[in-house]
Amino acid sequence: MDTYKTVKRMELAGIPENYAEVITAVINEATNQSDLVTRSDLKEFRHEIHFEMKSLEQRMTNKVGAIVVGTASVMMFLDKYLAYF
C-alpha cells in the first residue's frame, strides 16, 4: 500500500493530515498482521480436500462392503442351520 498517496487522498477529501496519517498507519498495520488467503492457497486446500474425500470414500466403501459380506454370511448360516432347530 502506498501510504503517501493514501494520506494525500484523505487530505484532498478534507481529513486533516495527522488524522490521515494515523488512519493510514492503522490500515497498513492491520493489513500486514492479518493472515490473508491467496488463490493458490485455496487451490492447494481444494486439492487436499479432494484427496481426503477420495480416501474417505474408499474407506467407507470397504466398510460397507464388509458389512454386506458379514450380513450375507450370517444370513446364509442362519438359513442353513436354523432349519434344524
PERA-V326800 format. One record per pair of residues at least 24 apart in sequence whose C-alpha atoms are under 6 Angstrom apart, sorted by the first residue. I is the first residue (numbers start at 1). J is the second residue. D is the distance in Angstrom with one decimal. If there is no record, write none. Layout:
# PERA-V326800
i	j	d
I	J	D
I	J	D
This chain:
# PERA-V326800
none
